[in-house]
C-alpha cells in the first residue's frame, strides 16, 4: 500500500507499481493467494519461483507452503533440478533438503539425465555433492554419458595428421589382453620402459589421486600442479622425471613469493623457462590470477590483474605458440569463445581481435600450438559435447574450421 501511495500514475490515473525480478504470471499467482488464501502447484519449479516473492513480502504461510510442497515433491528424476533451482533462487532450506535427498539416493540420481545436465550447466554443484558424500566414498562419479567398452580390449588413440594431409585415423596400441599378474607381459609398457627394467618405478611420494589438475613438460620432466581429489582442491607442485621415473616435490626457494592457491580446472603452460598457471576454481569462486614458477630461480611470482586480463573463469584452454601463452574460452558464468594472449617477455596481456569464423562458445576444450597455429578440438557448449576442429593462425589472427576426412573421435570434453 505504501508503494501505491508513492508510485507514479498513468494517463487514466491508475497507479503503476514496478515489481522487479519476478515474472508477471508468478506475481499474479501471488496476488491470487493474497485474495483467496488458496494456491495450487503442478511442479516444484512454480513453488520455487513463488518462495522468494513470499519471503520478500513477509507472507510466511505461503513461504512454508512453497517449501513443503517442493520438498514433498522431490523424486529421483527431479532432485537435481530442484537442487539447482533452489540454489539459483537462494532457498536455503529447500536446497539443503534436496542435497540430503540426493546424498541418500545418490546411486540412482547420479544416473539421471537431470544430474548429467547439472554437470554441464553447474559443475560446482556436482562437486559439492561429491564432497558431501563423505570420506568413505572412494569413487568419484562424473555425470557424463559413458560408453561401455568390453574388457580386455586394445587401447585406442585417435590421431589427426597436422599440415596438408589433415585427416583422422585410429591408432591401436596392442597388448596381450591377459590379466595382469604384475609381470611385464601383463601390462602396457613402453619400449623405453622395457629397456630400463633396472630403473625404479614411480616412488611412493607420487601425487594423490585427483582430476581437473594441470601439467606441462619442461626438459626431461613432467610437472603437475593442483587438482581436485573428490573431497578438496589441492595446490601441490610435483615433478615426474622421465629419466629416473620417480616422483618428487618441486623445491621452492625461500625467496619465493607465495605459491598459487589450491585450485582445479586451471591451465598450465611452459614458456621461457617458466611454468605458467592461470585461473581456475578455488572452491569458493572462479579466479583469474596468473602465477609463474621460474625453473632457474626456483621462485613463484604472481602477476597483477589488469584491464586486459581475461575474466575470472575455469575450464578454459591454454597453449604456447610463438613465444606467447594463448587462453581460449572457458566458463565465467557464461560460456566463452574469446581469445587472449600473454606475452611472457613483455609480461603483458592482450585481447586478440580475431577474425574469420570463430568456434562457438565452450568450455573443457583442448588447445595445442603447432608452428604458428593453434588447434582447438571438442569441448562442451552448455547443451552438447563437441568434436569440431578449429585452427587459429597467429600471424593473420584468423579462425578457420577444419573438415578433415576420416572418422573423427566421438564428441567429448576434457
N, C-alpha and C positions, 0 to 999 in steps of 0.2 A: 504493500500500500504506500510505503514511503516513496518507492520508485515511481509509482503512478502519479503522486502529488508533484514530484520534481522533474518529471520527464517532459520531453517535447511533445507537440501535438501536430496532427496532420491538418489539411485544409478544412476537414469536417469537424475539427475539434476533438478528435479521438486521440487518446493517449498512446504514445509509442514507447514501448519498453524494450530495450535491447537485452536479449539473453544470449550471451556468447558461449561457445564451446559445446552446445547441445543441438542435436537435430530437432527440427520442428515437431516431428512425429513423437519423439521421446518426451518433449515438453508438453505436448498435447495429452499424452498418457498420464503425465504427472498432474496436470490440471484436472483430468478426469477423476483421478484418485482423490484429489482435494475436495471435489464437489460431491462424489458418490461414496467415498470411503471403500471403493472396490477396485481391484486390479486383477488382471489375468495375464498369464505368461504362457508362451508356447516354447520359447527357447531360453537357455541361460543367458545368452547374449543380450536380450532385452532387459533382463533384470540387472545385468552388469552396467548397462548404459543408464538405467534409472537410479542406481545406487549413488553415484556421486552427486546427482541432482538432489536427491532426498537428503544427502548429507550436507550439501551446501546450504539448503534452506531449512535445515533443522527438523525435518519430518522423520523422527526416529522410528516410528512404527513402520513406515514404508521402507526405510533403510533395512530394518530387521526382516521384513517380508522378502525383500530382494535377496538378502544374504541367505536366508533359509531356503528359498526356492532354488537358487543357483547351487547351493551346497547339496541339497537333496536330489538335484537333477544330474549330479556327477555320474558319469559312466566311463567305462574303459575307452570308448570311442571318442568322447568329448573332453576328457580330463585335461589333455594337453592344450586344447583350445581355451578352456576356462582358465587354466593357469596363465596363459599368455594374456588373455583379455583382462583378468583381474590385476595382473602386473601393469598392463597399459593404463588402466583406469585408477590405479592406486588403491584397490580394495584389499587392504592387507589381510583382514580376517579370512576372506574367501581365498586369497592367494595361498595362505598357509594351509587351509583345508585341502585345496587342490593339490598342493605339493605333497601333503601327507597321503592323500589318496593315490597319487602316482607312485610314491615310495612303497606303499602297501601292495600295489598291483603292478609293479614295475615290469615283470617278465611279460605280461600281456600288453601293457600300454606302450612299451618300447617298440612293439612290433606294429603299431597302428600308423596309418598314414598321417594322422594329426601330429604324432610325435616326430615322424620323419620331417614333416613340413616345419615344425618348430626348430629342428636342427638347421634348416636352411634360412629361416627368417630371423631367428633369435637364438643363436647357438649359445649365448651366455646363460640362458635359462636351462639348456640341456646340461651345461657344466655344473650349474647349481644342483640339479637333480642328482648327477653322478657324485658330486661332492657329499651330498647328504645321505647317500646310500650307506655310508659308514665304511670303516676300515676292513670289515670282514668281507667286503665285496672286492675281489681282486680283478675282475674283468671289467673293462671299460666298453660300454655299448656305444657304437657310433650309429646315429639314426640316419642311415643312408640305405638305398636299395642295394642289395648284395646279390651276387650270382653264385650258386653252389658249384664248386669245381670238384670233380671226383679226385680222390687221392688213392694211390700215388699218380702223379701226372707230371709231364715235363714243364719246367718253368718257362715262361714266355716273356719276351721283351719285344715291344713294338718300336720300330725304328723308322724315322723319316730321313731320307738322304737329303742333305742340305746342299744347295747350289743349283746348277742347271737341272739335274735329274731329280727334282723334288717328287718323291714317291714314298708310299708306305710299304713296308714289308715286315713280316713276323720273323723274329729270331728265336729259335728253340735252344734252350740250354739243357742238353741231355744229361740225365743222371740215371743211376741204376734202378731207381724206383723201389729199392728194397728198404725195409725198416732199418732205421739207424741203430747200430749196436755200439756206437762210439768209435768205430773204425773209420779210416779214410774213405772206404768204399761206400759207407752208408750215408755220406754227407756230400753236399755240393761244395767242392773245394777247388779254388783256382789253381792253375798250373804253378804259379809262383809259390802258393802255399804248399803244394806237394813237394816242391824243391827245397822247402825250408822247414822240414819237419823237426829240425833240431831247435827251431825258434819257439819261444813260449807263446801260449795262447794269450788272449786278452786278459790282463790281470784282474784280480778280484775288486779293484777300485773302479771298475767300469761305471759309467753313469747309471743311475737307477732307471727303471722302466718309465717311459714317457712318450708323449706325442706332441705335435704342434711346436717343436723346437726348430732351431735354425742351425745350419752348418755350412762350412766352406773349407776349401783346401788351400794350404799355404806350404810351400816347399814339399817336404815328404811327410806331411801330417794332415789329418782331418781335425778341424776344430768345431766343437759343438757348444752352443750356448742356449740356456733356458729350456722352456717347455712346460708341459702340464703332466703331472703324474697320475691324474684321475682323482686326486684329492687336493692338490695345491699346485701353484705355479712356482717354478724354481729359477734361480739365477746363477747356477754353477757354470763354470767355464772349463771344459775338458778337452784333452788332446789325445788323438789316437795316432801313434807312429806307424807309418806304413813299413818302416824298416825293421823295427823290433816287434811290431804287432802287440804293443802294450798300451794301456791307458795310463794317463796321468792328469793331475790337475795343473792347469796353466799357472805358472808362478807370476805373481804380480808384484811390482816394485813398491816399496814403502812410500815412494814419492808420488804414487799414482793418485789421481782423483778417484772418488767413489765409483764402483762399477755400476753398470745398468741395473735397475731394479728387476726383480723376478718378473717374468712375463711369458706369454705364449703368443702364437700367431704373429710373430715378428719376422724380420728378414735379416740375413747376414750375407755380406759380400766382402771379398778380399781385394783391395786395391792399394797400391803404393805402400806395400809392407804394413798394411793396417787391416784390422778386422772390424768392419763397419756393421753396427747393429741399429736398425731403425724400427720405431713404432711398435705396435702390438697391443696386448691387453694385459693389465697388471692385476686383475682380479676385482678391481673396483671401477675402472674406466679405461676407455681407449686412450692411447697416448701417441705423441709424435716426436719423442725425444730421439736425438741422434747421438750415438756414442761410437768411439773408435778406440781399439786397442792397438798400440804400436808394438809390433813384434821386436823391433830393435831396442826400444826403451823399456818394454815391459810395463807400460802405463796405459791406463784408461783416460780418456778425455771426453767430456760432454760438450756438444756444440749448441749454441743458443738457438732458440726458435725464432725465426724471422717471418716477415710477411710472405715470403715465397716458400716457406716450409710447407710440405703437404699437410693437409688437415689431420687431426687425430684419427687413427684408423688401425684396423687389424686385417689379417688375411689378404694383404696386398701381395704384390710380386716385385722382386728386385733382381737386377743383373748388372754386371760390369761390362762396359763396352766403351771403347775409345777413351780410356782413362777417366771415365765418369761412372757414377752409380745412377742407374735409372730405376724409378719407382713407378709402378703402374697399378691403378685400380685399388681394390680393397673395399672395406666397409667402414664408413664413418657415421652411420645412422641411415645411410642410403648406399646403394651400390655405385661404385665409381668406375670411370674409364679415363681419368685424367692421367697425364704422364709428366713426371718431373725428373730433373737431373741434378745431381750434386757433383760439382767439380772438386775432386779431392785435392787438387793442387791449390786452387784458389780458395777452397773451403767455403763455397757459396752455393745456395740453392737457386735454381731457375725453373720456372714453369714452362714446359715445352708447348709451343703453339703448333700443334701437329696438324698436318693436312691429310688429304686422301680420305679413305674410308676407315675410320677408327673402329675397333672392336666394340661390341655392346658393353655397357657397364657390367662388372662382375667382380667376384672375389674368389679366392682359392685357385687362381690360375697359376701356371708355371711360365717363367720367363727366363730365357737364356740369351747371352750375347755371342755372336759369331762374326768375326771380322768387323764390319761397320754396320751390322744389322742386329736387331732384336727380334727373337722369335717367341711368340705367345701362343700357348696351347691350353684349351679346356677352361675349366672353372665352373662357376655356378652364377646365374644371373638373378637369383631370387625366385625363379619359377622352375627352372630345369637345369640339368647338367649340360655341359657343352663339350664339343670335340672339334671346334673350329681352330684353324691355324691362321695367324696374322703375322705380318712382318713389318717392322718399323725401320726405315732407312735413316740412320743417324745423320748422314750428310745432307739429305734433302728434306728431312723432317716430314716424311710422308708415310702414312699407313697404307698397306695393301693386304688383301686377303689371299690365301693360297688354297687352290683347289687341286690337291695332289691326287694322282691316280693311285690305285691300290686300295686295300681295305684299311681304313683308318681305325684307330683304337675306339672302343665304345666311349660315349660321353662320360665324363668324370670330373671330379675336382680333387684338390690335394688335401 
